[in-house]
Amino acid sequence: MKPAAHGRTAVWALTPNGVQLARIIADGMPGCTLFLSQKLETTIPGAVRFVRLKDEVDRQFAGFPRHIFIMATGIVVRSIAHGLAHKTTDPAVVVCDEAGQFAISLVSGHIGGANALAREVARTTGGLPVITTATDINRVPAIDVIAVENKLTIENPDAIKSINMALITGNPIFIHDPFGIVTHRLPQDQVIASAVDAFGRRDAGIFVDHMCLDLPPHVLVLRPGSLVAGMGCNRGTDVEEMRDLLVETFATNRLAISSLRSLATVDLKADEPGLLALAESFNLPLAIFTRDRLKGVVQVPTPSTMVEKHIGVKSVCEAAALLATHRGQLIVPKQKTANVTVAVAADGFMSSASGPVDRST
């Protein structure tokens, strides 16, 4: 057996037969860490030994996106109960019997990937995956799976159930999807393209856009990573001033901060502490562009002679935002405080909520 290295999947066992199955799983699925009861007389390089299962699960549960427990389901339920938070953030949990006959998807079947993990485990052990989610049983797509696969942020997960129920029952689904991300993944005889003001109070609805609109709570809001914020700043600017302007700009223009996929700036600011801290606080990459690249963006609405005098380019935030999008459109021109500038660009898709895209940039 390969030594177990700390990876994405935690495999838990309490008995000798459980250890044997854990070894099979670890050999067939790279990236496993074995967690074995200290009572077992076994020596496996890299395995973590624990005294009490629940205490070790409490310590480790959030640290792994996938867990495989080889033991009775009731033991697992009691052990993980304290660590469960929400189905959008909980790790995948699969339970196996000691003989490897069944791999049960227990927690976070769709978003966390437990259904897929159960199938992977079953292929490795020669057992049967046990999937109980309604959409899978009825062989219809699940909107939360579609969202995850397309890297869409689910803004109101409580609305997932109304969409999945409509998919199961065959009822119509009204959808605003100007990016064309979701529509083609749904049964076409159920989909009704909808204007943003046409969502009913009861009908299932999906809204895929970076715009913030007042929608009925049952309409599922999915946010694409379609926005980039270009930023400029004076040397030594505090991160709070940057954050305040960024958040205020998005709120004022009714843009979803969850659709922000990147910050962008000039190479002179690549090591700016406040800007780096801002990117880290939002868990975003920071795109860096040379001054020559920024000079090449000629269609900026608010060029600055002062900036050109100091660093040789007419625009930092607007030009950087445009460069970091895919044939994008500047939807918020330069906003500023005493020390910070920000502009927002959207990817070059048509969004009926935000207007047509100029593809000539």
N, C-alpha and C positions, 0 to 999 in steps of 0.2 A: 504494500500500500504506500501511496505517496504521502509524505509528511503533510499534515494539515496546516496550511498557512492561514493567517487571519484574512478572511475574504468577505464576500457578500452574504454567505449563507451559514447560519448556525444550525448544527445538527445535534440534537439532544437525545441521550440514551440513559436508561436507568438499570438495565439488566444485561446479562451476557448475550442473549439473543439480540437485544437491541444494539449492542456494540457491533455485532457481526453485520447487521443490516446497515448501521452507520458507516462502516468501512466500505461496504459496497457502494453506498450513495456517494461517499467522498471520492472513491476511485472513478466513478462515472460522471461526477459533476465537479469540475475544478472550482476552486475558490471556497471550499468548505472549511469551517472550523468546528471540530468536534468538542462537545461539552459532555463529560462523562461523570457519573456518580463516583465519588471517592471510595465507595464501598466495593467497587468492582476491582477484581484482581486482574488488571490488564495494564499494559504499557504501550502507549501509542505516541510516537513523537509528535509534538505540537498540540496534543489534546489538552483541553482545560479541564481540571478536576474541580468538582464542587461538592460541598457538604450537604447543603439543603437546596433543592431545586428552585423553590419559589424565590429564595434570596438571590440566587445567581441570575434567575430570569429578570428579576427587578433591576439588577445591575446591567444586564446585557441587552435587554429587549429593544431599546431604542437605537442601539448601536449597530444593528444588523437590519437590512431591508427585507431579509427572508429568513424564516425559521422553519425547521423540520423537526417535529417531536415524534420520537418512536416510543409510544406509550399509550395508555388509555386516554380517550378524548376528555373524560371528566377531569383527570389530573391536569391536563393542559388548560382547560377552561379556567380552573381555579388558579392556576399559576400565572396566567397572562392577564386576568381580569383587571388587575390594578394598573397595568401598563397601557390599556386601550384608551385612546383619546377620541379619534374620529376616523371614519372610513377613508377619508381623503389623505390621512397621514399615517395610519397604522401600517406596520410592516405586514408582509404576507405570512400567513401561518398555515402550515400543512401538518396533518397528523397521520402517522403510519402505525399499523399494527406491527408487532415484532416479526411476523412471518412475511411482511412485505406484500400482503394480499391487496391492501387498499391504501390509497393516498388521498386523504380527505382534505379538500379545500375548506378551511375553517374560518379564517378572517381575511378580509381585504381581497376578495376574489377578483374583482375587476381592477380597480385603480392600483392596488398594491401588487397585483399579479399572482395571487395565490392559486387561481384556476390554472394558469399556465405552469406554475411551479408544480402543482399536483400532477399534471400530465407529464412533466419532465421527470419527476420522481418515479412515476409509474413505469415510464419507459426504461428507467435505470434498474428498477427492482423486478420488472416483469409482472407488476400488479395492475390493479384497476384504479383509475382516477375517479374520485367521487366528487361530482360538481352539482351543487344544488341551487345555484343562482337561476332565477326564473328565465332570464333572457337566453341563457345557454341551454336550458332544458327545452325551451320553445324554439330554439334555433333561429333567433332573431338577433340583430346587432345590438350591442349595449352602448348607450351614448357616452357613458363614462370611459369605456374602453376606447371609443373613437376619439374622445377628447385627449386622453393620455397619449395615444399613438401619434396624434398630430400636434403634441406639445401645446395644447390649449390649457389655459388656467381656468379652472372651474370656480366661478365667483360665488355661486349660491348652491352648494351641493345638495341642499334639501330638495331642490327642484328636479334632481335626477330621476326620482321615482316616478314623477308624472310622465316624463318622456319615455322611460323604459316600459311603463304600463301601456302607453299608447302604442309602442312598438309591438308589445305582446298581443294587444286586443285588436290591432289593425286600425285604430282611430287616426284621424288626420293630425298632422303635425305642422303647425305654421312656423316658418323659418325665415329669418333675416340672416343671410350668409353671403355678403358681397364678395368675400374672398374666395368663395367656392371651396371651402375646406371640408365641410361636413355634408353638404347636400347629397353628393354622389354616393356617400356611404350608407344612405338610408333607403328604405323601400320607396321607389319613385311614385307608386300609387298612393302613398300616404303623405307625401311632401307637398305643401302648398307654400309657394313663395309669398312672403308677406312684407308689406310696408311696416315701418316701425310703429306706426300709430294704429295698426290693425290687429294687434294681439288681443284676443278675447279674454274674458275673465275666467273662463273654464277650459278653453281649448289648450292642448299642449303646445308649447312654443319654445323655440330656440333662437337666441340672439347671439350672433358671432360678430363681434366688432370691437374696436378700441374706444368707441364713444360711450360716454356715460349718459344714459337716458332713464327717464322714469318709466319703469316697466312693472307689470303685475308680478307679484312675488313667485308665482308658479312658472314664469318664463325662465328657462335655463339660460344663464349668461355665461358665454365662453369667450375668453380673452386671448386673441392671437398675439404673439410677440412681434408686433408690426411697427413699433415706434422706437426711435432713437433720439436721445437728447444730446445735442451738441453743447459743449460748455467751454467757457473761457473764464479766467479769473486772474486777479492780481496775485503776485507771489505772497505766500503765507496766509492766504484767506482761510478763515475758520470754516470747518465742515458744516457747522450749523447754519451759517449764512447760505452756503450752497444748497443744503437740503431744503431750507425754507423756501428759497426761490423756485427750486425744482417742483416741490409739492404744490406750492401756490399756483405755478404755471399750469400744471396738470388739472388742478381743481377748477381754476378759472375758465379753462377751455374745455371742461367736461371730458377730459381724457382719462382713461384708466391707467393708473400707475402700474397695474399688473401686466399691461401690454408693453411696458418699457423693457426692451431686451438688451440695450447697450447704452453706455455713455460714450461720447467721442470728443476728442480735443486735438490740439496741436502738439507736435513732438516736444516743444519747449516745456510743456506741462506734464510730461510723462512721469516725472518723479514728484509731482506736487502732492504733499501729504494729505491735504484736505480732500483733493479730488480722488486720490486712492482710497481714502477712508470712506468717502461717499459711495464709490463703486462697491466696496466691500460690504457696506451696511445694507445695500439693496441686492447683494449677491449678483452683481452685474459685471460683465467684462468692460474694459475701457479700451476703446479703439483709438489708436494713435495715428495721426497723419502728418507727413512732412509738410513744411511750408510750401514746397513746390507743388504738392498735390492740392493743397488748399487754394493756391493761386489759380489752379486750373478751373475752379468753380467760379464762373463769371456771373451767373445769374443769382445774385444774393440781393434781397430787398433793402438791407440796411448796412451797406459797407461803412467802414470806419477809417477815416484818414489818420486818426490817432494811433490805432492799432497798426496800420500800414507803416507809419513812421517808426514805431518801436520794434516791430518784428518782421515787417516786410510783406504782410498779407492784409487784404482789405477786410477779411472776415475769418473768424475762428469758429464761433458756435454754429452759425448758419451753414457755412461751407462744410464743416465736419459732420454735421447731422445729415446733410445730403449725401456726402461720400459714403457714409456708413449704412445707407439704405440701398435697396435694390431698385434703381431707377425711380427714386422716391420723389415725394412732393413735400415742400416745406409747408406745414400746416399751422405752425406758430412761429412767427418771426422773432427776432431777438428781443428778449426781455432782460432787464438788468436791475441790479442794485449798485451800491457804490463799488463793489469789488467783484461781482459775478455777472456773467451773461449766460443765457440759456436760450436755445431754440429747439423746436421739435419737428422732426420729419417723419413721414409715414412711408412704408414700402409702396412701391408702384402698383398697387391693386386698386380697383374701383371700390369705393365705399360710399354707398348712397347716403349714409348718415353724415359723412364728412365732405362730400362733394367730389367732383371729378378730379382725376389725376392728370397733371401736365407731364407727359413723358418726354418732353424736349430737353430737360435738364441734363 
